[in-house]
Amino acid sequence: MKLKDIFLLCILANNMDFEKLLEERYSKETIHSIATFLVEHPENLDSYLQLIETGEAGTSQRAAWALGHAGVMDKTLLIAYLPNLIRLLEKPRHDSVARNIYRILQFLDIPENFEGIIYDLCIRDLLDPKQPIAVKCFGMTTAFNICKKHEELQPELKIVIEENLKDASAGYKSRARKILPKLKSAEF
């Protein structure tokens, strides 16, 4: 770990003012340090998720970025917080909040009792022409992962993905090319 990262972790450990840190020291290093801190001190996740939900738009956006990194660093870290993540997805304050939550969800083994609501949110966002490509791509992967366990959902996901292909971006088409063949042939 770099000296700069150690310094930032010390700041976090001493005063836990995520909001101030995200406003004053916004950088990749800060985001990485906060993510590392959250992985090492998950007892701070409640207050951190509250910051994403109620903080200023810019702070919420930056905090979601760090949360996304923490979720990728530790794939089990946020399982207990799925109700919070779902609430944030239902009405995200910023595109980056949805993007980073879907980024996390695509790597999780989502418990069965949350699969339905998360799948529905993925479909909602895939059908929304205003959603950014990254939200759609991460949501597509999340929905596909749920479809692996629930084959009856595959035809719906296939239709939704194909409906958006005609005018889609290169990123959306690339992700669709990886997922559609697996839906068509049901090869897992």
C-alpha positions in Angstrom: 0.0 0.0 0.0 1.3 3.5 -0.9 2.1 6.0 1.8 -0.6 8.3 0.4 -3.2 5.5 0.8 -2.0 4.8 4.4 -2.4 8.6 5.2 -5.9 8.6 3.8 -6.8 5.5 5.8 -5.5 7.2 9.0 -7.7 10.2 8.3 -10.7 7.9 7.9 -9.9 5.9 11.0 -9.6 9.0 13.1 -12.6 11.2 12.1 -14.7 9.2 9.7 -15.9 12.3 7.9 -16.5 10.7 4.5 -18.4 13.7 3.2 -15.6 16.2 3.9 -13.0 13.8 2.5 -14.9 13.3 -0.7 -15.3 17.0 -1.2 -11.8 18.1 -0.3 -9.7 15.2 -1.6 -11.6 13.8 -4.6 -9.3 11.5 -6.5 -8.8 7.9 -7.5 -6.5 7.5 -4.5 -9.2 8.8 -2.1 -11.9 6.5 -3.7 -9.5 3.5 -3.4 -8.7 4.4 0.2 -12.4 4.7 1.2 -13.2 1.4 -0.5 -10.3 -0.3 1.4 -11.5 1.3 4.6 -15.1 0.1 4.1 -13.9 -3.5 3.4 -11.7 -3.4 6.5 -14.3 -1.6 8.7 -17.8 -2.8 7.5 -19.4 -1.4 10.7 -19.3 2.0 8.9 -21.5 0.9 6.0 -24.8 2.0 7.5 -23.6 5.6 7.8 -21.9 5.4 4.5 -25.0 4.2 2.7 -26.9 7.0 4.4 -24.4 9.5 2.9 -25.1 8.1 -0.6 -28.9 8.4 0.0 -29.0 11.9 1.6 -25.8 13.6 0.8 -25.4 16.4 -1.8 -25.6 15.1 -5.4 -21.9 15.3 -6.0 -21.0 13.7 -2.7 -23.5 11.0 -3.3 -22.0 10.3 -6.7 -18.4 10.1 -5.4 -19.5 8.0 -2.4 -21.2 5.5 -4.8 -18.0 5.2 -6.8 -16.1 4.2 -3.7 -18.9 1.8 -2.7 -18.7 0.2 -6.1 -15.0 -0.4 -5.6 -15.5 -1.8 -2.1 -18.2 -4.2 -3.5 -15.8 -5.5 -6.1 -13.0 -5.9 -3.6 -15.1 -8.0 -1.3 -18.0 -9.8 -3.1 -19.8 -10.6 0.2 -19.5 -7.2 1.8 -22.8 -5.9 0.8 -25.1 -8.9 0.9 -26.5 -7.8 4.2 -27.2 -4.4 2.8 -29.3 -5.5 -0.2 -32.4 -3.8 1.1 -30.5 -0.5 1.3 -29.0 -1.0 -2.2 -32.5 -1.8 -3.6 -33.9 1.3 -2.1 -31.1 3.3 -3.7 -31.8 1.7 -7.0 -35.5 2.4 -6.9 -34.8 6.2 -6.8 -31.1 6.8 -7.5 -30.0 10.3 -6.8 -27.5 10.2 -9.7 -26.7 7.8 -12.6 -23.5 6.8 -10.9 -25.4 5.5 -7.9 -27.3 3.0 -10.1 -24.2 2.2 -12.2 -22.1 1.4 -9.1 -24.8 -0.7 -7.4 -25.4 -2.7 -10.6 -21.6 -3.1 -10.9 -21.7 -4.7 -7.4 -24.8 -6.8 -8.1 -23.4 -8.4 -11.2 -20.8 -10.1 -9.0 -23.1 -11.2 -6.2 -24.9 -14.4 -5.6 -28.1 -12.7 -4.9 -30.3 -14.4 -2.3 -33.6 -15.7 -3.7 -35.8 -13.4 -1.7 -34.2 -10.4 -3.5 -34.0 -11.8 -7.0 -37.5 -10.7 -8.1 -37.2 -7.0 -7.2 -33.7 -6.7 -8.5 -34.6 -8.4 -11.8 -37.6 -6.1 -12.2 -35.3 -3.0 -11.5 -32.9 -4.3 -14.2 -35.6 -4.7 -16.7 -37.0 -1.2 -15.8 -33.6 0.3 -16.5 -32.9 -1.7 -19.6 -36.2 -0.4 -21.1 -35.6 3.2 -20.0 -34.1 5.1 -23.0 -32.8 7.8 -20.6 -30.5 5.4 -18.7 -26.8 5.6 -19.4 -25.2 2.7 -21.2 -23.1 1.6 -18.2 -26.3 1.3 -16.1 -27.9 -0.8 -18.8 -24.9 -3.0 -19.3 -24.3 -3.8 -15.7 -28.1 -4.2 -15.2 -28.1 -6.6 -18.2 -25.4 -8.8 -16.6 -27.2 -8.7 -13.3 -30.5 -9.8 -14.9 -28.7 -12.5 -16.9 -27.2 -13.9 -13.7 -30.6 -14.1 -12.2 -31.9 -15.8 -15.3 -29.3 -18.5 -14.9 -31.3 -19.7 -11.9 -34.7 -18.9 -13.3 -34.8 -20.1 -16.9 -38.5 -19.0 -17.3 -37.2 -15.4 -17.2 -34.9 -15.9 -20.2 -37.4 -15.2 -23.0 -38.3 -11.9 -21.4 -34.7 -10.8 -21.0 -33.9 -11.8 -24.5 -36.8 -9.7 -25.9 -35.8 -6.7 -23.8 -32.2 -6.9 -24.9 -33.1 -7.4 -28.6 -35.6 -4.5 -28.5 -32.8 -2.1 -27.7 -30.2 -3.4 -30.1 -31.2 -1.5 -33.2 -30.2 2.0 -32.0 -27.8 0.8 -29.2 -24.3 2.0 -28.5 -21.2 -0.1 -29.2 -21.0 -0.9 -25.4 -24.6 -2.2 -25.2 -24.2 -4.2 -28.4 -20.9 -5.8 -27.1 -22.6 -6.8 -23.8 -25.6 -8.1 -25.7 -23.4 -10.2 -28.0 -22.0 -11.9 -25.0 -25.3 -12.6 -23.3 -27.8 -13.3 -26.1 -26.2 -16.5 -27.3 -26.3 -17.9 -23.8 -30.0 -17.0 -23.5 -30.8 -18.6 -26.9 -29.0 -21.8 -26.3 -29.4 -21.8 -22.5 -25.8 -22.9 -22.2 -24.5 -22.2 -18.7 
